[in-house]
Amino acid sequence: MEWDAENVTDLEDKVREEVGKVVDPETGMTFAEMQMITNVKEDASGVVKVEFIPTSPFCPIAFKLANDIKNAAKKVPGVTKALVYCRGHMMEKQINEMTNK
């Protein structure tokens, strides 16, 4: 999914910036550098959904990455709830359920 910079809310922009700073411990690169964050959407006031794609469908630390993204998003002033969705991983359903419970 392409990022549409035209219709981005201020909160979405701040969340994208913050989660983009998260570092992948396997590569030492940020999620922004690796273009792992595919979508940031403010669903309701203060509620953001963040989608990411791990480096491989079998990434052994995808659960950790999802939690790191969630924690980064929750640090942004104005975020009351952060939902994180992993895409393209063999265990994405389990990762999404555990991260957003």
Secondary structure by P-SEA (a helix, b strand, c coil): cccccccccaaaaaaaaaaaacccccccccccccccccccccccccbbbbbbbcccccccaaaaaaaaaaaaaaacccccbbbbbbccccaaaaaaaaacc
